Amino acid sequence: KKSEVSGVMAKADIKPKSIHHAKTWSDDVENLYRFQQAGYRDEVEYKQVKQVDTVECWPETGFVKKLQRRDNTFYYYNKQRECEDKEVPKVKVYVY
């Protein structure tokens, strides 16, 4: 069900209603960190810009595995957590 919703969101030009900074680490914060490192707000913006339906994730952890930046170079990520505690407050969480 989630992929259907994000597929629909990727087609329309969706803008976030509000934003706040992450306070504690979670799986979602980890993935947001990875998208933001690659130069995107989140999965929604990545799918809009790159015109893709799915993002490659590690099956074991569900974390993002590989992202293509806007300049078409790739970021590759590890299976385990990469967002350190000191980086968590820098992660922006967008609300749609």
PyMOL commands that set and color helices and strands:
alter all, ss='L'
color gray80, all
select helices_A, chain A and resi 2-11+27-37+43-50+85-90
alter helices_A, ss='H'
color red, helices_A
select strands_A, chain A and resi 18-21+66-68+74-76+92-95
alter strands_A, ss='S'
color yellow, strands_A
deselect
rebuild
show_as cartoon
